[in-house]
Amino acid sequence: MGDRSLLVELGDEISPAVNQRVQELFNGLDIQKPAGILELVPAYRSLLVICDPLVVSLAELKHIITEIHHNLDRSQLPEPRTVKIPVVYGDKYGPDLAEVADYHHMTPGEVVGFHTQPIYRVYMIGFTPGYPYLGELPDAIATGRRKTPRIRVPKGSVGIAQKQSGIYSVDSPGGWQIIGWTPIHLFDPQRNPPSLLVMGDRVQFYTITAEEAEQWQAVQS
């Protein structure tokens, strides 16, 4: 990946097993902190390793990564946290909920029931700071992206696309189907770490009323 990074691919599919291998290598490199590595960027099935080429060559870096990968101590992988996220669904908070329900010949309440059923895995953080890509969304409500993306999706919006769910961590453009909103702040540059969620965490959604969401938001402001 250019003259200062390597892309390590650990599988050719999106699955918990492949993503765990990414997490294990990320954790191993993060613990050992080899000289010259500037940044690690984990994704669904790969890990981008960015280096300072004046400290370590790409050939040396490849050897280091291979050695660490072959000698991983998987017992050092942290236990996943389960973070419960409150969501108010539908109406102005989830403008696409009714359309998603119609598409699947369901009621909005049934869509919400399916969405709050799983405990999701945080596969990666990306797109914007703190934005979690969550899987797996139940097949019963898997829905494609909107044909026309929105110019602005409010921070806290909870969306679905194909078999993924996600939470918009900041105001941004976006094309996912928005079915709800959470008052939880997923990204705060003054917090350490700034992202509430990290790869490997678990997320469970639960419903709250609009009044509860606004009270929650007032407390956090």
Helices and strands as residue ranges (DSSP letters): E 5-9, H 16-32, E 37-42, E 46-51, H 58-70, G 74-76, E 82-89, H 97-103, H 108-115, E 120-125, E 132-135, G 139-141, E 150-153, E 157-161, E 164-167, E 172-174, E 177-181, E 202-207, H 210-220
